[in-house]
Amino acid sequence: MLALPRGGVPVAAQVASALHAPLDILLVRKLGLPSHPEVAFGAIGEDGVRILNEDVVQRFGLSEREILHVENREREELASRLVKYRGGRPPLSLEGRTVIIVDDGLATGATARVAVRIARRRGARHVIVAVPVASLGALRDIASQSEQTISLLVPQSFRAVGEWYEDFDQTTDEEVTTLLDAAAASSNDTSRLISPI
């Protein structure tokens, strides 16, 4: 089970607990437009992975300099969160495994696409993306890059992930580290018993 912090961690922790699966994170960051940070023109992740939505880059006339400025800022945040969230633990081995990537929802799907790419680079045999809610466009895009894609809700009218939650308060760093520490402690004894699927 691979969660996309921050919002994906509480969702993935519930799924990992129900499936008795080990939980880890894949760190990814949205690359937001300088003038509208909530609009993604791409995403970055661990292992130097980067994807760009060329349509958005062209539509807003982003220069390479603007792209790199946003990317460098987000890479700094990604590095900081890596230290904060993993607490010195190595990432789980994905070699030959089936992995389930979980987030709190898919709006554009940019961060999920980066996560799929990271999982494949790390040797995952099968990649499943599972979310509570997704836009139809993002779901179709991710479905073309993963073996299976699951979304409980695919609303016809989709503006934002948060509108489909009763409580969409920001997940804190403390909540993320608490959930990951608890998952690591509970899997220490059982991880030797779990074989690749």
Backbone torsions as a table, in degrees:
resi	resn	phi	psi	omega
1	MET	NA	123.6	-178.2
2	LEU	-121.9	116.5	-177.8
3	ALA	-95.7	146.9	173.1
4	LEU	-100.8	108.5	-178.5
5	PRO	-68.7	152.8	0.3
6	ARG	-92.4	-41.7	-170.9
7	GLY	-60.7	-26.3	-179.5
8	GLY	-75.8	-17.0	-175.1
9	VAL	-67.5	-48.3	178.1
10	PRO	-61.7	-35.7	178.6
11	VAL	-67.0	-49.3	-178.7
12	ALA	-64.7	-34.5	179.6
13	ALA	-61.8	-39.5	178.0
14	GLN	-65.7	-43.9	-179.5
15	VAL	-66.9	-43.7	179.7
16	ALA	-61.2	-40.8	178.8
17	SER	-63.7	-44.4	-179.3
18	ALA	-65.1	-34.3	-178.0
19	LEU	-93.7	-2.8	-175.5
20	HIS	54.1	46.3	-177.5
21	ALA	-111.5	149.4	175.7
22	PRO	-67.5	149.4	-177.3
23	LEU	-119.0	134.6	173.7
24	ASP	-142.4	-179.2	178.7
25	ILE	-120.4	156.4	164.4
26	LEU	-120.9	119.1	-177.5
27	LEU	-84.0	124.4	179.2
28	VAL	-137.3	156.4	177.1
29	ARG	-141.1	135.5	174.6
30	LYS	-71.4	143.1	170.8
31	LEU	-100.6	105.9	-176.4
32	GLY	-94.6	148.4	177.6
33	LEU	-56.4	140.0	178.6
34	PRO	-56.0	-37.3	-177.8
35	SER	-86.7	-22.1	180.0
36	HIS	-141.5	80.5	-173.5
37	PRO	-57.5	-21.9	-179.6
38	GLU	-75.8	-15.0	179.1
39	VAL	-93.9	118.1	-176.3
40	ALA	-82.6	130.6	169.4
41	PHE	-104.6	2.2	178.4
42	GLY	168.2	-167.5	179.3
43	ALA	-158.0	157.4	176.8
44	ILE	-128.4	164.6	177.5
45	GLY	-155.0	-177.4	176.9
46	GLU	-55.1	163.6	177.4
47	ASP	64.4	20.6	176.9
48	GLY	73.9	15.0	-177.5
49	VAL	-73.5	137.8	176.6
50	ARG	-145.6	137.0	170.3
51	ILE	-127.7	148.0	176.3
52	LEU	-123.3	142.7	171.7
53	ASN	-91.2	96.4	-173.6
54	GLU	-59.9	-32.4	178.1
55	ASP	-61.0	-44.6	-179.7
56	VAL	-69.3	-42.2	178.5
57	VAL	-57.0	-46.6	-179.1
58	GLN	-70.3	-42.9	-177.8
59	ARG	-58.8	-38.1	-178.0
60	PHE	-98.5	3.6	175.8
61	GLY	60.6	39.9	-178.5
62	LEU	-71.6	134.2	176.1
63	SER	-86.5	162.2	176.4
64	GLU	-60.3	-35.2	178.8
65	ARG	-63.5	-44.2	178.6
66	GLU	-64.7	-41.1	179.3
67	ILE	-61.5	-47.2	-178.7
68	LEU	-65.9	-35.6	178.6
69	HIS	-61.4	-48.1	178.9
70	VAL	-65.1	-44.1	-178.7
71	GLU	-61.5	-44.3	-179.3
72	ASN	-62.2	-41.5	178.4
73	ARG	-62.8	-43.3	-178.9
74	GLU	-71.6	-31.8	176.8
75	ARG	-66.7	-36.6	175.6
76	GLU	-61.9	-44.8	178.7
77	GLU	-64.8	-39.6	178.9
78	LEU	-61.9	-44.3	179.2
79	ALA	-63.4	-40.6	179.0
80	SER	-63.6	-43.5	-179.3
81	ARG	-69.7	-31.9	178.2
82	LEU	-59.2	-46.3	178.5
83	VAL	-65.7	-44.4	-176.8
84	LYS	-64.3	-46.2	-171.3
85	TYR	-84.3	-38.7	-177.0
86	ARG	-82.5	-25.3	177.3
87	GLY	56.6	36.2	178.4
88	GLY	87.7	-7.6	178.3
89	ARG	-73.5	139.6	174.5
90	PRO	-73.7	155.7	176.2
91	PRO	-65.8	152.2	176.0
92	LEU	-63.4	144.6	175.1
93	SER	-71.2	131.6	178.7
94	LEU	-106.0	-2.9	-174.4
95	GLU	-55.2	119.0	175.7
96	GLY	73.0	8.4	-175.2
97	ARG	-99.9	159.9	165.8
98	THR	-89.8	127.7	-179.7
99	VAL	-119.6	147.7	175.6
100	ILE	-115.4	116.8	177.9
101	ILE	-94.3	126.4	-175.4
102	VAL	-123.5	133.9	172.0
103	ASP	-133.0	174.7	179.8
104	ASP	-79.5	-10.0	177.4
105	GLY	165.1	166.7	178.9
106	LEU	-121.0	118.0	173.9
107	ALA	-96.3	-69.4	176.3
108	THR	-96.0	-25.1	-178.3
109	GLY	85.1	4.1	-176.4
110	ALA	-60.6	-47.0	-178.1
111	THR	-69.3	-34.5	177.9
112	ALA	-66.4	-38.4	177.6
113	ARG	-61.9	-41.2	177.0
114	VAL	-63.8	-42.8	-179.4
115	ALA	-61.8	-41.7	177.7
116	VAL	-60.7	-43.5	-179.6
117	ARG	-63.4	-41.0	178.1
118	ILE	-63.2	-47.1	-179.0
119	ALA	-59.0	-42.1	178.9
120	ARG	-65.5	-42.4	177.9
121	ARG	-60.6	-31.0	-179.1
122	ARG	-88.1	7.9	171.0
123	GLY	95.0	11.5	178.7
124	ALA	-60.2	135.3	-179.3
125	ARG	-80.5	-44.4	177.7
126	HIS	-131.7	140.3	179.8
127	VAL	-123.0	125.3	176.0
128	ILE	-115.8	135.3	174.9
129	VAL	-111.8	126.5	-177.1
130	ALA	-131.1	128.7	-179.6
131	VAL	-142.2	158.0	176.1
132	PRO	-72.0	-34.1	-175.0
133	VAL	-149.0	145.1	-179.6
134	ALA	-152.2	151.1	169.6
135	SER	-74.7	151.4	-178.6
136	LEU	-61.3	-41.4	-179.9
137	GLY	-62.3	-45.4	179.5
138	ALA	-65.0	-40.7	-179.5
139	LEU	-62.9	-43.9	177.8
140	ARG	-62.4	-42.5	-179.3
141	ASP	-62.9	-46.6	-179.3
142	ILE	-68.1	-36.0	-179.8
143	ALA	-60.5	-29.7	179.9
144	SER	-76.4	-11.2	-176.1
145	GLN	-115.8	-3.2	-178.5
146	SER	-129.9	162.0	179.3
147	GLU	-71.6	-30.6	179.3
148	GLN	-152.4	143.0	177.8
149	THR	-130.7	130.8	-176.8
150	ILE	-126.1	128.0	171.6
151	SER	-138.6	126.9	-179.5
152	LEU	-67.3	-35.5	178.7
153	LEU	-126.1	136.0	172.7
154	VAL	-133.2	79.6	-174.6
155	PRO	-66.2	144.4	176.3
156	GLN	-67.1	-37.9	177.6
157	SER	-105.6	109.4	-174.9
158	PHE	-128.6	120.6	176.6
159	ARG	-111.9	-39.9	-177.0
160	ALA	-158.8	153.1	179.1
161	VAL	-61.0	-43.8	-173.8
162	GLY	-60.2	-25.9	-178.3
163	GLU	-69.2	-11.0	-178.0
164	TRP	-101.9	9.3	177.3
165	TYR	-115.9	142.2	171.9
166	GLU	-70.2	-37.4	179.3
167	ASP	-129.9	109.5	-178.9
168	PHE	-119.1	38.3	175.6
169	ASP	-61.5	149.3	-179.2
170	GLN	-60.7	129.0	173.1
171	THR	-70.8	133.0	-177.6
172	THR	-89.6	161.7	175.2
173	ASP	-59.7	-37.0	-179.8
174	GLU	-64.1	-41.2	177.2
175	GLU	-62.4	-42.4	179.8
176	VAL	-61.6	-50.5	-177.2
177	THR	-65.6	-37.4	178.1
178	THR	-61.7	-46.9	-180.0
179	LEU	-64.4	-41.8	-179.5
180	LEU	-69.7	-39.4	177.1
181	ASP	-63.3	-43.1	179.3
182	ALA	-63.8	-41.6	179.2
183	ALA	-64.9	-41.0	179.6
184	ALA	-65.2	-41.2	179.7
185	ALA	-64.9	-40.9	-177.7
186	SER	-75.2	-24.1	-178.5
187	SER	-92.1	-9.2	-179.6
188	ASN	-56.8	-41.0	-178.5
189	ASP	-81.7	-28.1	-174.2
190	THR	-100.0	-14.1	-174.7
191	SER	-62.5	-27.6	179.2
192	ARG	-71.3	-20.8	-177.0
193	LEU	-89.7	-14.7	-176.4
194	ILE	-89.6	119.5	179.2
195	SER	-97.6	158.5	177.4
196	PRO	-58.0	140.1	-179.7
197	ILE	-79.6	NA	NA
